[in-house]
């Protein structure tokens, strides 16, 4: 039971942190656990959920803006934030499907919060994108 909690808890925490503004990736641990013979459907669900919840934190950081202490670390003039803003303005809410893309994905979810994007659409596109990502990774690492 401890091994179960350690393995899957580590996957959840790593995926969660990887989708916040922290510079961290979850692919290495996901690949390792996949190769190690752990339950792949469970890994996909846990990684997707953790990654989605981290993006939800980004949304609320953007939504509450200056009211959060994390907003001090978000540079609205940064190159990746400007690129995300351009993409969001050009393609609308469906661009959130690509929130899993390194660097611009975090900025997309923060920008969605800044503009107060519809949370139902946010949930749909972000969760689906992250789910597809981990399914593709699992197939790649099998």
N, CA, C and O atoms as a GROMACS GRO file, in nm:
protein
  568
    1UNK      N    1   0.082  -0.120   0.000
    1UNK     CA    2   0.000   0.000   0.000
    1UNK      C    3   0.087   0.126   0.000
    1UNK      O    4   0.056   0.222  -0.070
    2UNK      N    5   0.194   0.127   0.078
    2UNK     CA    6   0.285   0.242   0.081
    2UNK      C    7   0.347   0.264  -0.057
    2UNK      O    8   0.358   0.378  -0.103
    3UNK      N    9   0.386   0.154  -0.122
    3UNK     CA   10   0.444   0.165  -0.256
    3UNK      C   11   0.343   0.227  -0.352
    3UNK      O   12   0.378   0.312  -0.433
    4UNK      N   13   0.218   0.184  -0.344
    4UNK     CA   14   0.111   0.238  -0.428
    4UNK      C   15   0.099   0.389  -0.409
    4UNK      O   16   0.095   0.465  -0.505
    5UNK      N   17   0.092   0.431  -0.284
    5UNK     CA   18   0.077   0.573  -0.252
    5UNK      C   19   0.200   0.651  -0.299
    5UNK      O   20   0.188   0.760  -0.356
    6UNK      N   21   0.317   0.596  -0.276
    6UNK     CA   22   0.441   0.664  -0.316
    6UNK      C   23   0.448   0.679  -0.468
    6UNK      O   24   0.475   0.788  -0.518
    7UNK      N   25   0.424   0.571  -0.541
    7UNK     CA   26   0.436   0.572  -0.687
    7UNK      C   27   0.334   0.665  -0.749
    7UNK      O   28   0.369   0.757  -0.824
    8UNK      N   29   0.207   0.643  -0.719
    8UNK     CA   30   0.102   0.721  -0.784
    8UNK      C   31   0.092   0.863  -0.726
    8UNK      O   32   0.054   0.956  -0.796
    9UNK      N   33   0.125   0.877  -0.598
    9UNK     CA   34   0.130   1.011  -0.538
    9UNK      C   35   0.240   1.094  -0.600
    9UNK      O   36   0.222   1.213  -0.625
   10UNK      N   37   0.354   1.032  -0.625
   10UNK     CA   38   0.465   1.102  -0.691
   10UNK      C   39   0.426   1.146  -0.831
   10UNK      O   40   0.460   1.256  -0.874
   11UNK      N   41   0.354   1.059  -0.902
   11UNK     CA   42   0.310   1.094  -1.037
   11UNK      C   43   0.214   1.213  -1.032
   11UNK      O   44   0.226   1.305  -1.112
   12UNK      N   45   0.121   1.211  -0.938
   12UNK     CA   46   0.025   1.319  -0.925
   12UNK      C   47   0.095   1.452  -0.894
   12UNK      O   48   0.070   1.552  -0.960
   13UNK      N   49   0.181   1.451  -0.794
   13UNK     CA   50   0.249   1.574  -0.753
   13UNK      C   51   0.339   1.627  -0.865
   13UNK      O   52   0.341   1.747  -0.891
   14UNK      N   53   0.411   1.539  -0.931
   14UNK     CA   54   0.499   1.582  -1.040
   14UNK      C   55   0.418   1.640  -1.156
   14UNK      O   56   0.454   1.745  -1.210
   15UNK      N   57   0.308   1.574  -1.193
   15UNK     CA   58   0.224   1.625  -1.302
   15UNK      C   59   0.160   1.759  -1.263
   15UNK      O   60   0.149   1.850  -1.345
   16UNK      N   61   0.118   1.768  -1.138
   16UNK     CA   62   0.058   1.893  -1.088
   16UNK      C   63   0.159   2.008  -1.098
   16UNK      O   64   0.129   2.112  -1.156
   17UNK      N   65   0.276   1.988  -1.043
   17UNK     CA   66   0.378   2.094  -1.043
   17UNK      C   67   0.425   2.128  -1.184
   17UNK      O   68   0.458   2.242  -1.212
   18UNK      N   69   0.428   2.027  -1.271
   18UNK     CA   70   0.474   2.049  -1.409
   18UNK      C   71   0.381   2.142  -1.486
   18UNK      O   72   0.424   2.207  -1.581
   19UNK      N   73   0.255   2.151  -1.447
   19UNK     CA   74   0.163   2.236  -1.522
   19UNK      C   75   0.142   2.372  -1.456
   19UNK      O   76   0.064   2.453  -1.505
   20UNK      N   77   0.212   2.396  -1.348
   20UNK     CA   78   0.209   2.531  -1.291
   20UNK      C   79   0.323   2.610  -1.354
   20UNK      O   80   0.384   2.565  -1.450
   21UNK      N   81   0.350   2.726  -1.301
   21UNK     CA   82   0.455   2.809  -1.360
   21UNK      C   83   0.596   2.763  -1.323
   21UNK      O   84   0.694   2.824  -1.364
   22UNK      N   85   0.605   2.655  -1.246
   22UNK     CA   86   0.736   2.601  -1.210
   22UNK      C   87   0.798   2.529  -1.329
   22UNK      O   88   0.727   2.462  -1.403
   23UNK      N   89   0.928   2.542  -1.349
   23UNK     CA   90   0.993   2.477  -1.463
   23UNK      C   91   1.022   2.329  -1.432
   23UNK      O   92   1.132   2.293  -1.390
   24UNK      N   93   0.924   2.246  -1.454
   24UNK     CA   94   0.934   2.104  -1.423
   24UNK      C   95   0.858   2.026  -1.528
   24UNK      O   96   0.758   2.074  -1.581
   25UNK      N   97   0.904   1.905  -1.559
   25UNK     CA   98   0.835   1.818  -1.653
   25UNK      C   99   0.794   1.689  -1.586
   25UNK      O  100   0.858   1.644  -1.490
   26UNK      N  101   0.688   1.628  -1.636
   26UNK     CA  102   0.640   1.503  -1.579
   26UNK      C  103   0.667   1.383  -1.670
   26UNK      O  104   0.642   1.269  -1.632
   27UNK      N  105   0.718   1.409  -1.788
   27UNK     CA  106   0.735   1.303  -1.887
   27UNK      C  107   0.835   1.196  -1.842
   27UNK      O  108   0.813   1.077  -1.865
   28UNK      N  109   0.943   1.238  -1.780
   28UNK     CA  110   1.045   1.142  -1.736
   28UNK      C  111   0.991   1.043  -1.635
   28UNK      O  112   1.013   0.922  -1.650
   29UNK      N  113   0.922   1.091  -1.534
   29UNK     CA  114   0.864   1.002  -1.434
   29UNK      C  115   0.756   0.915  -1.497
   29UNK      O  116   0.746   0.796  -1.467
   30UNK      N  117   0.675   0.974  -1.583
   30UNK     CA  118   0.569   0.898  -1.650
   30UNK      C  119   0.630   0.784  -1.732
   30UNK      O  120   0.581   0.672  -1.728
   31UNK      N  121   0.736   0.814  -1.807
   31UNK     CA  122   0.803   0.711  -1.887
   31UNK      C  123   0.861   0.602  -1.799
   31UNK      O  124   0.845   0.483  -1.827
   32UNK      N  125   0.927   0.642  -1.692
   32UNK     CA  126   0.987   0.546  -1.600
   32UNK      C  127   0.881   0.452  -1.541
   32UNK      O  128   0.900   0.331  -1.537
   33UNK      N  129   0.772   0.510  -1.494
   33UNK     CA  130   0.667   0.429  -1.433
   33UNK      C  131   0.598   0.340  -1.536
   33UNK      O  132   0.556   0.228  -1.504
   34UNK      N  133   0.585   0.389  -1.658
   34UNK     CA  134   0.526   0.307  -1.764
   34UNK      C  135   0.616   0.187  -1.793
   34UNK      O  136   0.568   0.074  -1.801
   35UNK      N  137   0.745   0.212  -1.810
   35UNK     CA  138   0.842   0.104  -1.834
   35UNK      C  139   0.852   0.008  -1.716
   35UNK      O  140   0.881  -0.110  -1.735
   36UNK      N  141   0.828   0.056  -1.597
   36UNK     CA  142   0.839  -0.027  -1.476
   36UNK      C  143   0.722  -0.121  -1.456
   36UNK      O  144   0.721  -0.200  -1.362
   37UNK      N  145   0.625  -0.114  -1.544
   37UNK     CA  146   0.513  -0.208  -1.537
   37UNK      C  147   0.398  -0.166  -1.448
   37UNK      O  148   0.315  -0.250  -1.410
   38UNK      N  149   0.390  -0.040  -1.414
   38UNK     CA  150   0.278   0.007  -1.333
   38UNK      C  151   0.152   0.016  -1.418
   38UNK      O  152   0.159   0.014  -1.541
   39UNK      N  153   0.039   0.026  -1.353
   39UNK     CA  154  -0.092   0.029  -1.418
   39UNK      C  155  -0.102   0.154  -1.507
   39UNK      O  156  -0.114   0.266  -1.457
   40UNK      N  157  -0.097   0.133  -1.637
   40UNK     CA  158  -0.092   0.245  -1.731
   40UNK      C  159  -0.221   0.327  -1.732
   40UNK      O  160  -0.214   0.450  -1.727
   41UNK      N  161  -0.340   0.264  -1.736
   41UNK     CA  162  -0.461   0.347  -1.730
   41UNK      C  163  -0.468   0.433  -1.603
   41UNK      O  164  -0.512   0.548  -1.607
   42UNK      N  165  -0.426   0.376  -1.490
   42UNK     CA  166  -0.425   0.452  -1.366
   42UNK      C  167  -0.322   0.565  -1.371
   42UNK      O  168  -0.350   0.675  -1.323
   43UNK      N  169  -0.206   0.540  -1.428
   43UNK     CA  170  -0.105   0.645  -1.445
   43UNK      C  171  -0.160   0.759  -1.531
   43UNK      O  172  -0.138   0.876  -1.501
   44UNK      N  173  -0.229   0.724  -1.637
   44UNK     CA  174  -0.286   0.825  -1.728
   44UNK      C  175  -0.387   0.912  -1.653
   44UNK      O  176  -0.383   1.034  -1.663
   45UNK      N  177  -0.477   0.848  -1.579
   45UNK     CA  178  -0.580   0.923  -1.506
   45UNK      C  179  -0.516   1.013  -1.400
   45UNK      O  180  -0.552   1.130  -1.387
   46UNK      N  181  -0.422   0.959  -1.324
   46UNK     CA  182  -0.359   1.036  -1.217
   46UNK      C  183  -0.276   1.151  -1.273
   46UNK      O  184  -0.283   1.263  -1.222
   47UNK      N  185  -0.197   1.124  -1.376
   47UNK     CA  186  -0.115   1.230  -1.436
   47UNK      C  187  -0.203   1.338  -1.499
   47UNK      O  188  -0.175   1.457  -1.484
   48UNK      N  189  -0.308   1.296  -1.568
   48UNK     CA  190  -0.399   1.393  -1.630
   48UNK      C  191  -0.466   1.480  -1.525
   48UNK      O  192  -0.474   1.602  -1.540
   49UNK      N  193  -0.514   1.418  -1.419
   49UNK     CA  194  -0.582   1.493  -1.313
   49UNK      C  195  -0.487   1.591  -1.246
   49UNK      O  196  -0.522   1.707  -1.225
   50UNK      N  197  -0.368   1.545  -1.211
   50UNK     CA  198  -0.270   1.635  -1.149
   50UNK      C  199  -0.233   1.749  -1.241
   50UNK      O  200  -0.226   1.864  -1.197
   51UNK      N  201  -0.210   1.719  -1.368
   51UNK     CA  202  -0.171   1.821  -1.464
   51UNK      C  203  -0.284   1.921  -1.486
   51UNK      O  204  -0.259   2.041  -1.498
   52UNK      N  205  -0.407   1.871  -1.492
   52UNK     CA  206  -0.522   1.960  -1.508
   52UNK      C  207  -0.537   2.053  -1.387
   52UNK      O  208  -0.559   2.173  -1.403
   53UNK      N  209  -0.525   1.997  -1.267
   53UNK     CA  210  -0.541   2.079  -1.147
   53UNK      C  211  -0.432   2.187  -1.136
   53UNK      O  212  -0.459   2.297  -1.088
   54UNK      N  213  -0.312   2.155  -1.181
   54UNK     CA  214  -0.207   2.256  -1.185
   54UNK      C  215  -0.243   2.369  -1.280
   54UNK      O  216  -0.217   2.486  -1.251
   55UNK      N  217  -0.302   2.335  -1.394
   55UNK     CA  218  -0.347   2.437  -1.489
   55UNK      C  219  -0.460   2.520  -1.432
   55UNK      O  220  -0.472   2.639  -1.461
   56UNK      N  221  -0.543   2.458  -1.352
   56UNK     CA  222  -0.652   2.531  -1.287
   56UNK      C  223  -0.596   2.635  -1.189
   56UNK      O  224  -0.651   2.744  -1.175
   57UNK      N  225  -0.486   2.600  -1.123
   57UNK     CA  226  -0.418   2.697  -1.036
   57UNK      C  227  -0.372   2.816  -1.121
   57UNK      O  228  -0.389   2.931  -1.081
   58UNK      N  229  -0.314   2.787  -1.238
   58UNK     CA  230  -0.271   2.895  -1.328
   58UNK      C  231  -0.389   2.984  -1.365
   58UNK      O  232  -0.377   3.107  -1.366
   59UNK      N  233  -0.502   2.923  -1.396
   59UNK     CA  234  -0.621   2.998  -1.432
   59UNK      C  235  -0.656   3.098  -1.321
   59UNK      O  236  -0.679   3.216  -1.347
   60UNK      N  237  -0.658   3.049  -1.196
   60UNK     CA  238  -0.694   3.135  -1.085
   60UNK      C  239  -0.587   3.240  -1.053
   60UNK      O  240  -0.620   3.349  -1.006
   61UNK      N  241  -0.462   3.208  -1.079
   61UNK     CA  242  -0.357   3.310  -1.064
   61UNK      C  243  -0.385   3.424  -1.162
   61UNK      O  244  -0.375   3.541  -1.126
   62UNK      N  245  -0.420   3.388  -1.286
   62UNK     CA  246  -0.454   3.491  -1.384
   62UNK      C  247  -0.582   3.563  -1.348
   62UNK      O  248  -0.590   3.685  -1.362
   63UNK      N  249  -0.682   3.490  -1.303
   63UNK     CA  250  -0.812   3.548  -1.271
   63UNK      C  251  -0.804   3.649  -1.158
   63UNK      O  252  -0.865   3.756  -1.165
   64UNK      N  253  -0.729   3.615  -1.054
   64UNK     CA  254  -0.718   3.705  -0.940
   64UNK      C  255  -0.604   3.805  -0.952
   64UNK      O  256  -0.591   3.895  -0.870
   65UNK      N  257  -0.521   3.787  -1.054
   65UNK     CA  258  -0.417   3.884  -1.087
   65UNK      C  259  -0.334   3.935  -0.972
   65UNK      O  260  -0.267   3.858  -0.903
   66UNK      N  261  -0.340   4.062  -0.951
   66UNK     CA  262  -0.257   4.128  -0.850
   66UNK      C  263  -0.290   4.085  -0.708
   66UNK      O  264  -0.213   4.111  -0.615
   67UNK      N  265  -0.402   4.020  -0.690
   67UNK     CA  266  -0.442   3.980  -0.555
   67UNK      C  267  -0.365   3.858  -0.505
   67UNK      O  268  -0.372   3.825  -0.386
   68UNK      N  269  -0.292   3.791  -0.592
   68UNK     CA  270  -0.218   3.672  -0.552
   68UNK      C  271  -0.069   3.702  -0.545
   68UNK      O  272  -0.017   3.782  -0.622
   69UNK      N  273  -0.001   3.637  -0.452
   69UNK     CA  274   0.142   3.659  -0.439
   69UNK      C  275   0.218   3.603  -0.559
   69UNK      O  276   0.328   3.650  -0.589
   70UNK      N  277   0.163   3.505  -0.629
   70UNK     CA  278   0.231   3.447  -0.745
   70UNK      C  279   0.236   3.544  -0.863
   70UNK      O  280   0.322   3.530  -0.951
   71UNK      N  281   0.145   3.640  -0.865
   71UNK     CA  282   0.142   3.732  -0.979
   71UNK      C  283   0.271   3.813  -0.990
   71UNK      O  284   0.303   3.865  -1.098
   72UNK      N  285   0.346   3.825  -0.881
   72UNK     CA  286   0.474   3.896  -0.888
   72UNK      C  287   0.573   3.827  -0.981
   72UNK      O  288   0.663   3.891  -1.036
   73UNK      N  289   0.555   3.697  -0.999
   73UNK     CA  290   0.650   3.619  -1.078
   73UNK      C  291   0.606   3.601  -1.222
   73UNK      O  292   0.681   3.547  -1.304
   74UNK      N  293   0.487   3.644  -1.255
   74UNK     CA  294   0.436   3.631  -1.391
   74UNK      C  295   0.466   3.761  -1.465
   74UNK      O  296   0.415   3.867  -1.429
   75UNK      N  297   0.545   3.752  -1.566
   75UNK     CA  298   0.584   3.870  -1.642
   75UNK      C  299   0.495   3.880  -1.766
   75UNK      O  300   0.512   3.804  -1.862
   76UNK      N  301   0.400   3.974  -1.765
   76UNK     CA  302   0.306   3.988  -1.875
   76UNK      C  303   0.374   4.027  -2.005
   76UNK      O  304   0.317   4.007  -2.113
   77UNK      N  305   0.494   4.081  -1.998
   77UNK     CA  306   0.564   4.120  -2.120
   77UNK      C  307   0.656   4.010  -2.173
   77UNK      O  308   0.725   4.031  -2.273
   78UNK      N  309   0.660   3.895  -2.109
   78UNK     CA  310   0.749   3.788  -2.152
   78UNK      C  311   0.711   3.737  -2.291
   78UNK      O  312   0.595   3.746  -2.333
   79UNK      N  313   0.810   3.684  -2.361
   79UNK     CA  314   0.792   3.638  -2.498
   79UNK      C  315   0.686   3.528  -2.507
   79UNK      O  316   0.599   3.532  -2.594
   80UNK      N  317   0.692   3.427  -2.417
   80UNK     CA  318   0.595   3.318  -2.425
   80UNK      C  319   0.455   3.364  -2.390
   80UNK      O  320   0.358   3.312  -2.444
   81UNK      N  321   0.442   3.462  -2.300
   81UNK     CA  322   0.309   3.514  -2.266
   81UNK      C  323   0.250   3.590  -2.385
   81UNK      O  324   0.131   3.577  -2.413
   82UNK      N  325   0.333   3.668  -2.454
   82UNK     CA  326   0.285   3.740  -2.572
   82UNK      C  327   0.242   3.643  -2.682
   82UNK      O  328   0.141   3.665  -2.749
   83UNK      N  329   0.320   3.536  -2.700
   83UNK     CA  330   0.285   3.437  -2.802
   83UNK      C  331   0.154   3.368  -2.765
   83UNK      O  332   0.070   3.344  -2.852
   84UNK      N  333   0.135   3.335  -2.638
   84UNK     CA  334   0.012   3.272  -2.593
   84UNK      C  335  -0.108   3.364  -2.612
   84UNK      O  336  -0.215   3.320  -2.652
   85UNK      N  337  -0.089   3.492  -2.582
   85UNK     CA  338  -0.196   3.590  -2.601
   85UNK      C  339  -0.238   3.597  -2.747
   85UNK      O  340  -0.356   3.600  -2.779
   86UNK      N  341  -0.139   3.600  -2.836
   86UNK     CA  342  -0.167   3.604  -2.980
   86UNK      C  343  -0.244   3.480  -3.022
   86UNK      O  344  -0.343   3.491  -3.095
   87UNK      N  345  -0.200   3.363  -2.978
   87UNK     CA  346  -0.269   3.239  -3.013
   87UNK      C  347  -0.412   3.237  -2.958
   87UNK      O  348  -0.505   3.197  -3.028
   88UNK      N  349  -0.428   3.280  -2.834
   88UNK     CA  350  -0.560   3.280  -2.772
   88UNK      C  351  -0.653   3.375  -2.846
   88UNK      O  352  -0.769   3.342  -2.870
   89UNK      N  353  -0.604   3.491  -2.881
   89UNK     CA  354  -0.687   3.588  -2.954
   89UNK      C  355  -0.722   3.540  -3.094
   89UNK      O  356  -0.831   3.568  -3.143
   90UNK      N  357  -0.632   3.467  -3.157
   90UNK     CA  358  -0.657   3.419  -3.293
   90UNK      C  359  -0.752   3.301  -3.297
   90UNK      O  360  -0.840   3.295  -3.382
   91UNK      N  361  -0.736   3.204  -3.203
   91UNK     CA  362  -0.812   3.079  -3.211
   91UNK      C  363  -0.920   3.064  -3.105
   91UNK      O  364  -1.000   2.971  -3.113
   92UNK      N  365  -0.923   3.151  -3.007
   92UNK     CA  366  -1.027   3.144  -2.904
   92UNK      C  367  -1.003   3.032  -2.804
   92UNK      O  368  -0.893   2.978  -2.794
   93UNK      N  369  -1.106   2.998  -2.732
   93UNK     CA  370  -1.097   2.899  -2.624
   93UNK      C  371  -1.045   2.763  -2.668
   93UNK      O  372  -0.973   2.699  -2.591
   94UNK      N  373  -1.076   2.714  -2.789
   94UNK     CA  374  -1.023   2.582  -2.828
   94UNK      C  375  -0.870   2.570  -2.824
   94UNK      O  376  -0.817   2.460  -2.819
   95UNK      N  377  -0.800   2.683  -2.827
   95UNK     CA  378  -0.653   2.677  -2.821
   95UNK      C  379  -0.608   2.618  -2.687
   95UNK      O  380  -0.494   2.572  -2.676
   96UNK      N  381  -0.695   2.620  -2.586
   96UNK     CA  382  -0.660   2.563  -2.456
   96UNK      C  383  -0.636   2.412  -2.464
   96UNK      O  384  -0.576   2.354  -2.373
   97UNK      N  385  -0.680   2.349  -2.570
   97UNK     CA  386  -0.649   2.206  -2.591
   97UNK      C  387  -0.497   2.186  -2.590
   97UNK      O  388  -0.448   2.081  -2.551
   98UNK      N  389  -0.423   2.289  -2.633
   98UNK     CA  390  -0.278   2.280  -2.642
   98UNK      C  391  -0.207   2.334  -2.518
   98UNK      O  392  -0.091   2.372  -2.524
   99UNK      N  393  -0.278   2.336  -2.406
   99UNK     CA  394  -0.218   2.383  -2.281
   99UNK      C  395  -0.107   2.291  -2.232
   99UNK      O  396  -0.033   2.328  -2.141
  100UNK      N  397  -0.094   2.174  -2.289
  100UNK     CA  398   0.012   2.080  -2.251
  100UNK      C  399   0.145   2.114  -2.317
  100UNK      O  400   0.249   2.060  -2.279
  101UNK      N  401   0.145   2.204  -2.416
  101UNK     CA  402   0.267   2.239  -2.487
  101UNK      C  403   0.361   2.313  -2.391
  101UNK      O  404   0.320   2.410  -2.327
  102UNK      N  405   0.485   2.269  -2.382
  102UNK     CA  406   0.580   2.336  -2.292
  102UNK      C  407   0.590   2.486  -2.320
  102UNK      O  408   0.579   2.530  -2.434
  103UNK      N  409   0.611   2.560  -2.217
  103UNK     CA  410   0.634   2.704  -2.214
  103UNK      C  411   0.505   2.783  -2.241
  103UNK      O  412   0.459   2.856  -2.153
  104UNK      N  413   0.445   2.771  -2.361
  104UNK     CA  414   0.327   2.853  -2.389
  104UNK      C  415   0.201   2.801  -2.322
  104UNK      O  416   0.106   2.876  -2.302
  105UNK      N  417   0.198   2.673  -2.286
  105UNK     CA  418   0.078   2.616  -2.225
  105UNK      C  419   0.043   2.681  -2.093
  105UNK      O  420  -0.074   2.710  -2.067
  106UNK      N  421   0.143   2.705  -2.010
  106UNK     CA  422   0.119   2.772  -1.881
  106UNK      C  423   0.066   2.913  -1.904
  106UNK      O  424  -0.028   2.956  -1.837
  107UNK      N  425   0.125   2.982  -1.998
  107UNK     CA  426   0.081   3.118  -2.027
  107UNK      C  427  -0.062   3.120  -2.082
  107UNK      O  428  -0.138   3.211  -2.053
  108UNK      N  429  -0.097   3.019  -2.162
  108UNK     CA  430  -0.234   3.010  -2.213
  108UNK      C  431  -0.334   2.998  -2.099
  108UNK      O  432  -0.438   3.065  -2.100
  109UNK      N  433  -0.304   2.914  -2.002
  109UNK     CA  434  -0.400   2.893  -1.893
  109UNK      C  435  -0.407   3.016  -1.802
  109UNK      O  436  -0.513   3.047  -1.748
  110UNK      N  437  -0.296   3.085  -1.784
  110UNK     CA  438  -0.297   3.209  -1.706
  110UNK      C  439  -0.378   3.315  -1.780
  110UNK      O  440  -0.459   3.385  -1.720
  111UNK      N  441  -0.355   3.327  -1.910
  111UNK     CA  442  -0.428   3.426  -1.989
  111UNK      C  443  -0.578   3.397  -1.987
  111UNK      O  444  -0.659   3.489  -1.982
  112UNK      N  445  -0.614   3.268  -1.993
  112UNK     CA  446  -0.756   3.232  -1.985
  112UNK      C  447  -0.818   3.284  -1.856
  112UNK      O  448  -0.932   3.330  -1.855
  113UNK      N  449  -0.743   3.278  -1.748
  113UNK     CA  450  -0.790   3.333  -1.621
  113UNK      C  451  -0.798   3.484  -1.623
  113UNK      O  452  -0.894   3.542  -1.571
  114UNK      N  453  -0.700   3.548  -1.683
  114UNK     CA  454  -0.698   3.695  -1.689
  114UNK      C  455  -0.823   3.748  -1.760
  114UNK      O  456  -0.884   3.845  -1.716
  115UNK      N  457  -0.859   3.683  -1.870
  115UNK     CA  458  -0.976   3.730  -1.945
  115UNK      C  459  -1.107   3.671  -1.893
  115UNK      O  460  -1.214   3.704  -1.943
  116UNK      N  461  -1.097   3.585  -1.792
  116UNK     CA  462  -1.218   3.526  -1.734
  116UNK      C  463  -1.287   3.429  -1.828
  116UNK      O  464  -1.409   3.426  -1.837
  117UNK      N  465  -1.207   3.350  -1.898
  117UNK     CA  466  -1.260   3.250  -1.990
  117UNK      C  467  -1.362   3.160  -1.919
  117UNK      O  468  -1.348   3.132  -1.800
  118UNK      N  469  -1.462   3.116  -1.991
  118UNK     CA  470  -1.566   3.028  -1.938
  118UNK      C  471  -1.502   2.902  -1.879
  118UNK      O  472  -1.431   2.830  -1.949
  119UNK      N  473  -1.528   2.875  -1.751
  119UNK     CA  474  -1.465   2.762  -1.684
  119UNK      C  475  -1.508   2.628  -1.743
  119UNK      O  476  -1.428   2.534  -1.747
  120UNK      N  477  -1.631   2.616  -1.789
  120UNK     CA  478  -1.674   2.489  -1.849
  120UNK      C  479  -1.592   2.458  -1.974
  120UNK      O  480  -1.549   2.344  -1.994
  121UNK      N  481  -1.570   2.559  -2.056
  121UNK     CA  482  -1.488   2.540  -2.176
  121UNK      C  483  -1.342   2.515  -2.137
  121UNK      O  484  -1.275   2.432  -2.198
  122UNK      N  485  -1.296   2.586  -2.036
  122UNK     CA  486  -1.159   2.565  -1.986
  122UNK      C  487  -1.143   2.420  -1.944
  122UNK      O  488  -1.048   2.353  -1.986
  123UNK      N  489  -1.235   2.370  -1.862
  123UNK     CA  490  -1.229   2.230  -1.817
  123UNK      C  491  -1.225   2.135  -1.936
  123UNK      O  492  -1.141   2.046  -1.942
  124UNK      N  493  -1.316   2.156  -2.030
  124UNK     CA  494  -1.328   2.066  -2.144
  124UNK      C  495  -1.199   2.061  -2.225
  124UNK      O  496  -1.144   1.953  -2.248
  125UNK      N  497  -1.150   2.176  -2.268
  125UNK     CA  498  -1.034   2.178  -2.357
  125UNK      C  499  -0.904   2.140  -2.286
  125UNK      O  500  -0.823   2.065  -2.341
  126UNK      N  501  -0.885   2.192  -2.166
  126UNK     CA  502  -0.759   2.164  -2.096
  126UNK      C  503  -0.753   2.018  -2.054
  126UNK      O  504  -0.652   1.952  -2.076
  127UNK      N  505  -0.860   1.966  -1.993
  127UNK     CA  506  -0.858   1.826  -1.950
  127UNK      C  507  -0.843   1.732  -2.069
  127UNK      O  508  -0.766   1.636  -2.063
  128UNK      N  509  -0.916   1.758  -2.176
  128UNK     CA  510  -0.907   1.673  -2.295
  128UNK      C  511  -0.767   1.676  -2.355
  128UNK      O  512  -0.713   1.571  -2.389
  129UNK      N  513  -0.709   1.793  -2.366
  129UNK     CA  514  -0.574   1.804  -2.421
  129UNK      C  515  -0.472   1.729  -2.339
  129UNK      O  516  -0.385   1.660  -2.393
  130UNK      N  517  -0.483   1.741  -2.209
  130UNK     CA  518  -0.387   1.674  -2.120
  130UNK      C  519  -0.409   1.522  -2.120
  130UNK      O  520  -0.314   1.446  -2.113
  131UNK      N  521  -0.535   1.480  -2.128
  131UNK     CA  522  -0.565   1.337  -2.136
  131UNK      C  523  -0.505   1.277  -2.264
  131UNK      O  524  -0.440   1.173  -2.260
  132UNK      N  525  -0.528   1.343  -2.376
  132UNK     CA  526  -0.474   1.295  -2.504
  132UNK      C  527  -0.321   1.290  -2.498
  132UNK      O  528  -0.260   1.196  -2.547
  133UNK      N  529  -0.262   1.390  -2.438
  133UNK     CA  530  -0.116   1.394  -2.424
  133UNK      C  531  -0.064   1.270  -2.352
  133UNK      O  532   0.029   1.205  -2.400
  134UNK      N  533  -0.122   1.238  -2.237
  134UNK     CA  534  -0.072   1.124  -2.160
  134UNK      C  535  -0.105   0.990  -2.227
  134UNK      O  536  -0.030   0.893  -2.212
  135UNK      N  537  -0.214   0.983  -2.300
  135UNK     CA  538  -0.243   0.861  -2.375
  135UNK      C  539  -0.137   0.842  -2.483
  135UNK      O  540  -0.086   0.731  -2.501
  136UNK      N  541  -0.104   0.948  -2.554
  136UNK     CA  542  -0.001   0.940  -2.661
  136UNK      C  543   0.135   0.904  -2.598
  136UNK      O  544   0.208   0.822  -2.653
  137UNK      N  545   0.167   0.966  -2.486
  137UNK     CA  546   0.294   0.931  -2.419
  137UNK      C  547   0.297   0.785  -2.379
  137UNK      O  548   0.398   0.718  -2.396
  138UNK      N  549   0.186   0.735  -2.326
  138UNK     CA  550   0.180   0.594  -2.285
  138UNK      C  551   0.201   0.503  -2.405
  138UNK      O  552   0.273   0.404  -2.396
  139UNK      N  553   0.137   0.535  -2.516
  139UNK     CA  554   0.154   0.454  -2.637
  139UNK      C  555   0.297   0.461  -2.687
  139UNK      O  556   0.350   0.362  -2.736
  140UNK      N  557   0.359   0.576  -2.676
  140UNK     CA  558   0.497   0.593  -2.719
  140UNK      C  559   0.593   0.514  -2.633
  140UNK      O  560   0.690   0.457  -2.683
  141UNK      N  561   0.567   0.511  -2.502
  141UNK     CA  562   0.658   0.445  -2.409
  141UNK      C  563   0.632   0.296  -2.392
  141UNK      O  564   0.707   0.228  -2.323
  142UNK      N  565   0.529   0.245  -2.454
  142UNK     CA  566   0.502   0.099  -2.442
  142UNK      C  567   0.600   0.016  -2.520
  142UNK      O  568   0.591  -0.106  -2.520
   0.00000   0.00000   0.00000
